[in-house]
Amino acid sequence: MFVTRPNSMWRRAGACSFVLIAVLWGEAVCAGQTGQAGPPPANVSATTPTAEQGTVLDRVVAVVNGDVILESDVDEERRFESIQPYRGSTAEFSRERAVQRLIDRTLILQQADLEPGAPIPDQDLDAQLAKMRNDIPSCAEYHCETEAGWEKFLNAHGFTVAGFRERWRRRMKLLRFIEIRFRNGISISDDEIKTYYEKTMLPEYATQKVAPPKLETISKRIEEVLLQQQVGNLLRDWLRSLRAQGNVRIMSQGEVSP
């Protein structure tokens, strides 16, 4: 029988293994606007005054190969992170980290748009959102099992139901793209699984004084961790290449976008 007690070990093992989630989403994966299909046009000004008051409504914080990331996108990314069911400490999710995540995600989506695949089916999207509604701890007080409760929860965090659906659909699109691009070419050997079990897992179980499960009962889970680690490594290298080859500019305070 599989013993699940040493969760801390699995969290550490999975920290880099879920780089595609951490790098790309808290969610979101893309440029992250509520209720919008993609980033705003590249000709958006760094300051957008109202006609009567001259009030700054938004600010360009980065331009990625002509696609704009706005201050409102950064704010939304941090709000989205705050409601994730499997997040770490929100105190660690700084504005700078949100900007970098949005840049990476925009770079990947630009590549994904060059290789369009089948649309995400509504039934797959609905299944993931239903699970998420059960997994978000703070959802309980809103009774997110009901449509009215779910809408109230999202509204309290600055999202609409329709906007959130499209945001999550983009997330699924990006993760599918990464899966196809990187994971399909990776294979994990039995020796690698055994080595991970003996050198990583067994010492952890020994430290926590818990009887370890047998290798054959968790070999598939170990394989998944190792696969994710390799995908994460390939993804990081690819992102560095995209940044080097592309045109990524982070705007300073008061700077006007080109």
JOKA-V870877 format. One record per backbone hydrogen bond with DSSP energy under -1.0 kcal/mol. CO is the residue of the C=O (numbers start at 1). NH is the residue of the N-H. Records with the same first field share a line. If there is no record, write none. Layout:
CO = NH + NH
//
This chain:
5 = 7
6 = 10
7 = 11
8 = 12
9 = 13
10 = 14
14 = 18
16 = 19
18 = 22
19 = 23
20 = 24
21 = 25 + 26
25 = 27
33 = 36
41 = 44
48 = 57
50 = 54
59 = 71
61 = 251
62 = 69
63 = 249
64 = 67
67 = 64
69 = 61 + 62
70 = 74
71 = 75
72 = 76
73 = 77
74 = 78
75 = 79
76 = 80
77 = 81
78 = 82
80 = 83
81 = 84
89 = 92
90 = 93
92 = 94
94 = 98
95 = 99
96 = 100
97 = 101
98 = 102
99 = 103
100 = 104
101 = 105
102 = 106
103 = 107
104 = 108
105 = 109
106 = 110
107 = 111
108 = 112
109 = 113
112 = 115
121 = 125
122 = 126
123 = 127
124 = 128
125 = 129
126 = 130
127 = 131
128 = 132
129 = 133
131 = 135
132 = 136
136 = 139
137 = 140
139 = 142 + 144
140 = 143
143 = 146
146 = 150
147 = 151
148 = 152
149 = 153
150 = 154
151 = 155
152 = 156
154 = 157 + 159
155 = 158
160 = 164
161 = 165
162 = 166
163 = 167
164 = 168
165 = 169
166 = 170
167 = 171
168 = 172
169 = 173
170 = 174
171 = 175
172 = 176
173 = 177
174 = 178
175 = 179
176 = 180
177 = 181
178 = 182
179 = 184
183 = 186
189 = 193
190 = 194
191 = 195
192 = 196
193 = 197
194 = 198
195 = 199
196 = 200 + 201
197 = 202
201 = 205
202 = 206
203 = 207
204 = 208
205 = 210
214 = 217
215 = 218
218 = 222
219 = 223
220 = 224
221 = 225
222 = 226
223 = 227
224 = 228
225 = 229
226 = 230
227 = 231
228 = 232
229 = 233
230 = 234
231 = 235
232 = 236
233 = 237
234 = 238
235 = 239
236 = 240
237 = 241
238 = 242
239 = 243
240 = 244
241 = 245
242 = 246
247 = 65
249 = 63
252 = 255
//
